[in-house]
Amino acid sequence: MADILELVVRYAHIASAILWIGSLGFSVMVLRSAISRVAMPARKDTMLQLIPLANRFTPRVAISTIVFGTILYLMMGNFDPQNLFGTTWGRAMLAALILSLGLFVFGIGYVLRAAERMLKHLNEENCTHGPEVAALQMTSSRGQVVALAWGFVILLLMVVATGGL
């Protein structure tokens, strides 16, 4: 039974991680260049639809990834402090957990906050803050690139840690 539970938790963790890092990758590699090619009125309408969806979806899958990853870390380490902290595997997983929490805080505090501030301006009937909106868009965009690179570092730690206990 424990094996089935671990399999379910592992699947939920991996699926959530794919959605989290995948959404960052899609934003950076596809949406960023596509949005810049759209005319301003259509860009505004598109951003008004995309930002609220992304700002709800991404934190949720990030939380799922972190929660399931933490549970999996504890299960795979048999809740044994020696396995969790005294092995290369345990330290790599702990580093990945800490980096994941940092990425989540960065995403909420930097990327999502910039997107929310941009959304406030986009919702104005006649926004006269064009340069500020452009700066916020650049902040959000750069933050997404940093977050994606950060996510790849975490994935690298996962690959390194698959050597096992």
Sequence and secondary structure as in RCSB ss.txt:
>XXXX:A:sequence
MADILELVVRYAHIASAILWIGSLGFSVMVLRSAISRVAMPARKDTMLQLIPLANRFTPRVAISTIVFGTILYLM
MGNFDPQNLFGTTWGRAMLAALILSLGLFVFGIGYVLRAAERMLKHLNEENCTHGPEVAALQMTSSRGQVVALAW
GFVILLLMVVATGGL
>XXXX:A:secstr
 HHHHHHHHHHHHHHHHHHHHHHHHHIIIIIHHHHHTS HHHHHHHHHHHHHHHHHHHHHHHHHHHHHHHHHHHH
HTTT HHHHHSSHHHHHHHHHHHHHHHHHHHIIIIIIHHHHHHHHHHTSTT   HHHHHHHHHHHHHHHHHHHHH
HHHHHHHHHHHTT  
